[in-house]
Amino acid sequence: MDKKLTIKESFNLGKGWNLMIFAILAMLVTNAGVNDGLNIALPEIAKGAGLDYELCLSMGTVAGFVGVAMMLVIAKFRDRFGGRKVSAVLFIIFGLTFYFLFLRASNIVMYAISQCIMVSCGQGCFYLCTGPMQSDWFPKKRGVVNGISTIGANIGTAILAPIMTTLLTMAEYKTSLSVFAIAAVVLGIFAYLTLRDDPLDAGMYPDNVTKEVYEKEYKNISQKDEYVSDWTIPKMLKCKEVWLAAIVPGFITLGLLGIITQFVPRNVSLGLSQEVAISAMTVAGLVGIIGSYAIGYIDTKIGTKKACMIYCGIFALGIAFNLLASVWLPFAYVSILIVGFSLGGSTNMSLSFPASIFGVLDYPKVNGVIFPINYCIGCLNFVVNAVVMKITGSLTGAYVVYLCLFLINIVIVARTEEGKWDKLKHPELMHKN
């Protein structure tokens, strides 16, 4: 995309807005069951079923590792049936699981199974289906589009806690939180009816450009329909950049989930009241909406490599202020704003960084290996949090770990060559891998 991309042009997505709407709402609903919503839902479920809270929290890691295996299965179905159909089915399954298993878990096995299914469906849908679809629809607007589509995660952070808290005052949790299960099923139907795997199938050209621009500037990209990636799993596992493209998002996911799933308890432990901590989560989510678009726009303007380094530096700063809040409480409020802004760009970077290395042609194929590794790393957050809380009684040690990971990320990204395996930038790689 031309570096002179304007804000107005970045929102000119045409029928691609159907994909954006689905991605935004899908992230919101997913977070209700596997991320942000656990701040409110998990204590109620654990209390109602007589389950150990820390044990339930640890099941998130089990679900993550099971989800990794399921990613390989989901990727196969996506390749055969397309992202549209698979997204629809996954979210219908997510909704049914939310209603019949998650909210009605009466033992730890039932709860663990619900988490395994919901993590697999929710994350598989976004990262393996809609993410690659966005790359196909907006190959040159990728950064800013990822920024828009991930706004749902930040809206979730902003509103899920107060909405869930309010719902729980109206009825018991099995009934009141069922609205999210219904929403998931509706989203699945919406995906099937409105989404298309390729913009040409929707009567639109990539990036919503004109026919003239498409024929002039998108000739190589248009060849992707006939392109067959020569990347194999053994070749991918031997490629250094595959591991770097997985580790960087993995550390981001680890830090993100580690912080957001315990955002309210952590801030309460620092000295904020429960009400203020919940409100702080709302503020963080609202700031994250700005961060989601801002990081995406920066990504498009200056390149993913520089944007990712800036992003990791900002997130590290936010974590540092949270740690300093144990010395002076006002630092907690500074941390809330910075971390909130950072939450907005997390998924953007997780999608953009691998794509910036491998390009639009090979990204869908290579991501089938990158994402499972990435998510496997990210799911360690539940164990890190649970173990640290069990041993020390606080999350301070876990936050130190997350701070170090973001600093390591800066070093890794700095040593990574952007576009190294992008065959549109390096045609000589077309027949050499």
SVG drawing of the C-alpha trace seen along z (x, -y; Angstrom):
<svg xmlns="http://www.w3.org/2000/svg" viewBox="-33 -11 53 46">
<polyline fill="none" stroke="black" stroke-width="0.4" points="0.0,0.0 1.2,-3.4 2.7,-5.0 0.5,-8.0 -2.6,-6.0 -5.1,-8.3 -7.3,-7.5 -10.3,-7.9 -8.8,-5.4 -8.1,-2.9 -11.8,-2.7 -12.8,-2.3 -13.3,1.5 -16.5,2.0 -18.1,5.4 -15.1,6.3 -17.0,4.7 -19.0,7.9 -15.8,9.7 -14.8,6.9 -18.1,7.0 -17.9,10.8 -14.3,10.6 -15.1,7.8 -18.1,9.6 -16.5,13.0 -13.5,11.7 -16.0,10.1 -18.0,13.3 -14.9,15.5 -13.4,13.4 -16.6,13.9 -15.7,17.5 -12.0,17.9 -10.3,14.6 -11.7,11.4 -15.0,12.9 -13.2,15.4 -12.7,12.5 -16.4,12.6 -17.7,16.0 -15.1,18.3 -15.5,17.3 -19.3,17.8 -18.9,21.2 -16.3,22.4 -18.5,21.3 -21.7,22.7 -20.1,26.1 -17.9,26.3 -14.7,26.3 -11.2,25.1 -10.6,21.7 -6.9,22.2 -7.5,25.7 -10.1,24.3 -7.7,21.5 -5.0,24.1 -7.4,25.9 -6.9,23.0 -3.4,24.3 -4.8,27.8 -7.4,26.3 -4.6,24.4 -2.6,27.5 -5.6,29.5 -6.5,26.6 -3.1,26.7 -3.8,30.2 -7.3,29.1 -5.7,26.3 -4.2,28.8 -7.6,30.4 -9.3,27.0 -6.6,26.0 -7.4,29.1 -11.1,28.4 -10.4,24.7 -8.3,25.8 -11.0,28.1 -14.2,26.2 -13.0,22.5 -12.8,20.1 -16.5,19.0 -18.1,22.4 -15.6,23.4 -16.0,20.1 -19.8,20.6 -19.6,24.2 -17.0,23.3 -19.1,20.5 -22.3,22.6 -20.3,25.3 -18.8,22.6 -22.3,21.3 -23.7,24.8 -20.7,25.7 -21.0,22.4 -24.6,23.1 -24.6,26.9 -21.1,27.4 -19.4,24.2 -22.2,22.7 -23.4,26.0 -20.1,27.5 -20.6,29.6 -17.1,31.1 -13.6,30.3 -13.7,32.7 -16.8,31.1 -15.3,27.6 -12.0,28.7 -13.9,30.2 -15.9,27.0 -12.7,24.9 -11.0,27.2 -13.8,26.9 -14.3,23.2 -10.6,22.4 -10.3,24.5 -13.4,23.0 -12.9,19.4 -9.2,19.0 -9.2,21.4 -11.9,19.3 -10.1,16.0 -6.5,17.0 -6.9,19.8 -10.0,18.7 -10.8,15.0 -7.1,13.9 -6.1,15.5 -9.3,14.3 -8.4,10.7 -5.0,11.2 -6.8,12.3 -9.3,9.5 -6.8,6.7 -3.2,7.7 -1.9,4.1 -4.1,2.8 -3.3,5.8 -2.0,3.9 -4.8,1.4 -7.4,4.0 -6.0,6.2 -6.2,3.2 -9.9,2.7 -10.8,6.4 -9.2,6.8 -11.3,3.9 -13.7,6.6 -11.1,7.8 -10.9,4.3 -14.6,3.8 -14.8,7.0 -12.3,5.8 -14.2,2.6 -17.7,4.0 -17.7,7.7 -17.0,7.2 -19.7,4.6 -22.2,6.4 -21.6,9.8 -21.8,8.3 -25.1,6.6 -26.5,9.8 -25.6,11.8 -27.7,9.4 -30.7,10.2 -30.6,14.0 -28.3,16.9 -25.3,17.3 -26.6,20.3 -29.4,18.2 -28.0,14.7 -24.8,15.5 -26.6,17.7 -26.9,14.5 -23.3,15.1 -24.1,18.6 -27.1,17.3 -24.9,14.6 -22.3,17.2 -24.9,19.2 -26.3,16.1 -22.7,15.1 -22.2,18.5 -25.3,18.0 -24.2,14.5 -20.9,15.8 -22.4,18.4 -24.9,16.0 -22.7,12.9 -19.0,13.9 -17.1,14.9 -13.7,16.5 -12.5,14.3 -13.4,10.6 -14.0,11.4 -16.7,13.8 -18.4,10.8 -18.1,8.6 -15.2,6.6 -11.5,6.3 -8.8,6.7 -8.4,3.7 -11.6,2.4 -9.6,0.9 -11.0,0.2 -10.8,2.6 -8.1,0.5 -5.9,0.4 -6.4,4.1 -5.3,5.0 -2.3,2.6 -1.0,3.3 -2.4,6.6 -1.3,8.9 1.0,11.0 -1.4,11.2 -4.2,12.3 -2.1,15.4 -2.6,16.7 -5.6,18.7 -3.4,20.9 -0.5,20.8 0.4,24.0 2.7,23.4 5.9,25.6 6.3,25.3 6.1,28.7 6.0,29.3 9.5,30.6 10.8,27.6 8.9,25.2 10.2,26.8 13.8,26.4 13.3,22.8 14.6,20.3 12.1,17.6 9.1,20.0 10.2,20.3 10.8,16.6 7.5,15.8 5.9,18.1 7.9,17.1 7.3,13.4 3.4,13.7 3.6,16.4 5.3,14.2 2.7,11.4 -0.1,13.9 1.4,15.2 1.7,11.7 -1.7,10.6 -3.6,13.5 -1.6,13.6 -2.6,10.0 -6.1,9.8 -7.5,13.0 -6.4,11.7 -6.7,8.0 -9.3,7.3 -7.7,9.5 -4.3,8.0 -5.4,4.4 -7.4,5.3 -4.3,6.7 -2.5,3.5 -5.0,1.5 -7.9,0.7 -11.4,1.5 -13.3,4.2 -15.6,1.6 -12.6,-0.6 -10.8,2.5 -13.8,3.4 -14.1,-0.2 -10.4,-0.1 -10.9,2.9 -13.6,0.9 -11.2,-2.1 -8.4,0.2 -10.7,1.7 -11.8,-1.7 -8.2,-2.9 -7.5,0.4 -10.0,-0.5 -7.7,-3.5 -4.6,-1.3 -6.0,1.4 -6.5,-1.1 -3.4,-3.1 -1.0,-0.1 -2.6,1.2 -2.2,-2.2 1.4,-2.5 2.0,1.0 0.7,0.0 2.6,-3.3 6.1,-2.3 6.2,1.4 5.5,4.3 9.0,4.8 9.3,1.2 5.7,1.2 6.2,4.5 9.3,3.2 7.4,0.0 4.5,2.1 6.5,4.4 8.3,1.5 5.0,-0.2 3.6,3.0 6.8,3.5 6.5,0.0 2.9,0.6 3.9,3.7 6.8,1.9 4.4,-0.8 2.1,1.9 5.1,3.4 6.0,-0.1 2.4,-0.5 3.3,1.7 5.5,-1.2 3.3,-4.1 -0.4,-3.3 -0.9,-6.1 1.4,-4.2 -1.4,-1.6 -3.6,-4.2 -0.7,-4.9 -0.3,-1.2 -4.0,-0.8 -3.9,-3.3 -0.6,-2.0 -1.6,1.7 -5.0,0.9 -3.5,-0.8 -1.2,2.2 -4.0,4.7 -5.5,3.2 -2.5,4.1 -1.8,7.6 -3.7,9.6 -2.7,7.2 0.9,8.0 0.3,11.7 -1.2,11.8 1.0,9.2 4.4,10.3 4.3,13.8 2.6,12.4 5.3,9.7 8.0,12.4 6.2,15.0 3.9,12.8 0.3,13.3 1.1,16.3 2.5,18.6 1.1,17.1 -2.1,19.3 0.0,22.5 2.9,21.5 0.5,20.1 -0.9,23.6 2.4,24.4 3.2,21.0 -0.1,20.5 -0.1,23.8 3.4,23.0 2.4,19.4 -0.8,20.4 1.0,23.2 3.4,20.7 0.6,18.3 -1.4,20.8 1.4,21.2 0.0,18.0 -2.5,20.0 0.2,22.2 2.5,19.2 -0.3,17.3 -1.6,20.3 1.8,21.4 3.0,17.9 -0.2,17.3 0.1,20.6 3.7,20.1 3.8,16.3 0.2,15.4 0.4,12.6 1.0,12.1 4.1,9.9 6.5,12.6 4.3,13.4 4.4,9.8 8.2,9.8 8.2,12.8 5.9,11.0 8.1,7.8 11.2,9.8 9.4,11.6 8.4,8.3 12.0,7.0 13.3,10.3 10.7,9.8 12.3,6.4 15.7,8.1 14.2,10.9 12.2,8.6 15.3,6.3 17.2,9.3 14.4,10.5 14.4,9.6 11.0,8.4 9.8,10.0 12.6,12.6 10.3,15.4 7.8,13.2 7.8,14.6 6.1,11.5 9.0,9.4 11.6,12.1 10.4,13.9 13.6,15.9 12.2,17.9 9.3,19.1 11.0,22.3 13.5,22.5 12.7,23.3"/>
</svg>
